[in-house]
Amino acid sequence: MKLHVDKEADALYLRLDESAIVESEEVAPGVVLDYNESDEVIGIELLYLSKRSSELNLSALQFETT
């Protein structure tokens, strides 16, 4: 799993695996899902990050597991 933050594009991308992307779909404004050939979600892109939260600090992302 990979997480990429692009400050210039104001976007965050979460890649779940390395299989080929065969289709992408915007499921909500600024939320794009990438699918593989088995129709599984393998990537999630969030656009307009700065507009989603006024307190967002891209330099200090926190990862939690339970």
C-alpha positions as CSV (number, residue, x, y, z in Angstrom):
1,M,0.0,0.0,0.0
2,K,1.3,3.4,-0.9
3,L,0.2,6.9,0.0
4,H,1.2,9.9,-2.1
5,V,0.4,13.5,-1.3
6,D,0.9,16.1,-4.1
7,K,0.8,19.5,-2.6
8,E,0.9,21.3,-5.9
9,A,-2.1,19.3,-7.2
10,D,-3.8,19.6,-3.8
11,A,-4.4,15.8,-3.9
12,L,-3.9,12.6,-1.9
13,Y,-3.6,9.2,-3.6
14,L,-3.8,5.8,-1.8
15,R,-2.7,2.9,-4.0
16,L,-3.8,-0.5,-2.5
17,D,-1.8,-2.7,-4.9
18,E,0.2,-2.6,-8.1
19,S,-2.3,-4.2,-10.5
20,A,-3.1,-2.4,-13.7
21,I,-5.7,0.3,-13.6
22,V,-8.4,-0.4,-16.2
23,E,-11.1,2.0,-15.2
24,S,-11.5,5.1,-13.0
25,E,-14.8,6.6,-11.7
26,E,-15.5,9.8,-9.9
27,V,-17.9,8.6,-7.2
28,A,-18.3,12.0,-5.5
29,P,-17.0,15.4,-6.3
30,G,-13.2,15.2,-6.0
31,V,-13.2,11.4,-5.1
32,V,-11.9,9.1,-7.8
33,L,-11.7,5.3,-7.5
34,D,-9.4,3.2,-9.7
35,Y,-10.4,-0.3,-10.6
36,N,-8.4,-3.3,-11.9
37,E,-9.6,-5.9,-14.4
38,S,-11.4,-7.9,-11.6
39,D,-13.4,-4.7,-10.8
40,E,-11.7,-4.3,-7.4
41,V,-10.8,-0.9,-6.1
42,I,-7.0,-0.5,-6.2
43,G,-6.7,3.2,-5.8
44,I,-8.4,6.2,-4.2
45,E,-7.7,9.8,-5.1
46,L,-9.0,12.7,-3.0
47,L,-8.8,16.1,-4.8
48,Y,-9.1,19.6,-3.4
49,L,-7.6,18.6,0.0
50,S,-7.2,22.1,1.2
51,K,-10.9,22.7,0.7
52,R,-11.9,19.6,2.7
53,S,-10.4,20.7,6.0
54,S,-9.1,24.1,7.2
55,E,-6.8,22.3,9.7
56,L,-5.2,19.9,7.3
57,N,-1.4,19.6,7.7
58,L,0.0,17.6,4.9
59,S,3.4,17.5,6.5
60,A,2.2,15.6,9.5
61,L,0.0,12.8,8.3
62,Q,-0.8,10.2,11.0
63,F,-1.2,6.4,10.3
64,E,-3.3,4.3,12.7
65,T,-4.0,0.6,12.9
66,T,-6.3,-1.3,15.2
